Amino acid sequence: MVIPMSIRRVEARTLKPGGYIIVDDMPSRVVNVEKSKPGKHGAAKITLEAVGFFDNRKRQAIMPADRMVDVPIIDKKAATVIADMGESFSLMDSETFETYEVPKPADQDLAAQITLNTSVEVWFVLEKRVIMRVKSEK
């Protein structure tokens, strides 16, 4: 299955901490936003601090407040772990029953909670899949 690259464009002034943005071709979570007032001859500026979604690297960007920026569209799916493949997990989508492999999470606490037949939440972001959390059984 081919996952389409899903992005939307928004003005930089609308970004808030906790939101998502693409910085240096990497989806990132916005940590801090500082807005400066417009000067006599210039537009207001935005200083963004963001943390990389896949690599946890800090990124910073300075841009005009009216600049259009790319925001990733995140598709959240439920899946069940059906096999431990060493460096990755084999998952089965809970809706379509499609099977696919996802790398093990870098977060050791999250990785320790995942066992066979565990329900997990998988995010599809820019043609990559990542396990974000273990879903609690109800």
C-alpha positions as CSV (number, residue, x, y, z in Angstrom):
1,M,0.0,0.0,0.0
2,V,1.3,3.4,-0.9
3,I,0.8,6.1,1.7
4,P,0.2,9.5,0.1
5,M,2.3,12.4,1.4
6,S,-0.2,14.4,3.3
7,I,0.5,18.1,4.1
8,R,-1.5,21.2,4.4
9,R,-0.3,24.9,4.3
10,V,-1.1,27.4,7.0
11,E,0.2,30.8,8.0
12,A,3.1,30.7,10.5
13,R,1.2,33.1,12.8
14,T,-1.4,30.4,13.5
15,L,1.1,27.9,14.9
16,K,0.9,27.1,18.6
17,P,2.9,25.0,21.0
18,G,1.9,21.4,20.8
19,G,1.1,21.7,17.0
20,Y,3.1,20.2,14.2
21,I,5.2,21.7,11.4
22,I,7.7,20.5,8.8
23,V,11.2,22.0,9.6
24,D,14.2,21.0,7.5
25,D,12.1,18.3,5.7
26,M,11.3,16.6,9.0
27,P,8.0,16.6,10.8
28,S,8.4,18.3,14.2
29,R,6.3,19.2,17.2
30,V,6.2,22.9,18.1
31,V,7.6,23.5,21.6
32,N,7.7,27.3,21.7
33,V,6.5,30.2,19.5
34,E,7.7,33.8,20.0
35,K,6.1,36.6,18.0
36,S,7.7,40.0,17.5
37,K,5.8,43.2,16.7
38,P,6.1,44.6,13.2
39,G,8.7,47.3,12.8
40,K,8.4,50.6,11.0
41,H,9.1,49.1,7.6
42,G,8.9,45.4,8.2
43,A,6.5,42.6,9.0
44,A,6.2,40.7,12.3
45,K,8.6,37.8,12.7
46,I,8.0,34.4,14.3
47,T,10.7,32.4,16.1
48,L,9.8,28.7,16.3
49,E,11.4,26.0,18.4
50,A,10.4,22.4,17.4
51,V,11.5,18.9,18.3
52,G,11.8,16.3,15.5
53,F,9.1,13.7,15.4
54,F,11.3,10.8,14.5
55,D,14.8,11.8,15.8
56,N,13.9,14.1,18.8
57,R,16.4,16.8,17.6
58,K,15.7,20.4,18.4
59,R,15.1,22.7,15.4
60,Q,14.7,26.4,15.2
61,A,13.2,28.5,12.4
62,I,12.8,32.3,12.1
63,M,10.3,33.5,9.5
64,P,7.8,36.3,8.7
65,A,4.5,35.7,10.4
66,D,2.5,35.7,7.2
67,R,4.7,33.0,5.5
68,M,2.8,29.8,4.5
69,V,4.4,26.7,6.1
70,D,3.8,23.0,5.7
71,V,2.0,21.1,8.4
72,P,1.9,17.3,8.3
73,I,-1.5,15.6,8.3
74,I,-1.3,12.8,10.8
75,D,-3.4,9.7,10.3
76,K,-3.9,7.7,13.5
77,K,-4.7,4.0,13.3
78,A,-5.2,1.2,15.7
79,A,-3.2,-2.0,15.2
80,T,-2.3,-5.2,17.0
81,V,1.3,-6.6,17.4
82,I,1.4,-10.0,15.8
83,A,5.2,-10.6,15.8
84,D,8.5,-9.3,17.2
85,M,11.0,-9.2,14.2
86,G,14.0,-8.1,16.2
87,E,14.5,-4.4,15.1
88,S,10.8,-4.0,14.2
89,F,7.3,-5.2,15.0
90,S,4.9,-6.8,12.6
91,L,1.5,-5.2,13.0
92,M,-2.0,-5.9,11.8
93,D,-4.3,-3.0,11.2
94,S,-7.5,-3.4,13.3
95,E,-9.8,-2.1,10.6
96,T,-8.4,-3.4,7.3
97,F,-6.5,-6.4,8.6
98,E,-3.5,-5.3,6.5
99,T,-0.1,-6.4,7.9
100,Y,3.0,-4.3,7.9
101,E,6.3,-3.7,9.8
102,V,7.1,-0.7,12.0
103,P,10.5,0.0,13.6
104,K,10.6,-0.4,17.4
105,P,10.0,2.9,19.3
106,A,13.2,4.7,20.4
107,D,11.5,5.3,23.8
108,Q,12.6,2.3,25.9
109,D,9.6,2.7,28.3
110,L,7.1,2.4,25.4
111,A,9.0,-0.5,23.8
112,A,9.0,-2.4,27.1
113,Q,5.2,-2.2,27.3
114,I,4.7,-3.8,23.8
115,T,4.2,-7.6,23.7
116,L,2.5,-9.9,21.4
117,N,-1.3,-9.2,20.9
118,T,-0.9,-5.7,22.4
119,S,-3.1,-3.0,20.8
120,V,-1.1,0.0,19.8
121,E,-1.7,3.4,18.2
122,V,0.2,3.9,14.9
123,W,0.7,7.3,13.3
124,F,1.3,7.6,9.6
125,V,3.3,10.8,8.9
126,L,5.0,11.7,5.6
127,E,5.2,8.1,4.3
128,K,6.5,6.8,7.7
129,R,4.8,4.8,10.3
130,V,5.6,5.1,14.0
131,I,4.1,3.5,17.2
132,M,3.1,6.3,19.5
133,R,1.4,4.6,22.5
134,V,0.0,1.4,23.8
135,K,-3.8,1.4,23.8
136,S,-5.4,0.5,27.1
137,E,-7.7,-2.5,27.1
138,K,-11.3,-1.6,28.1
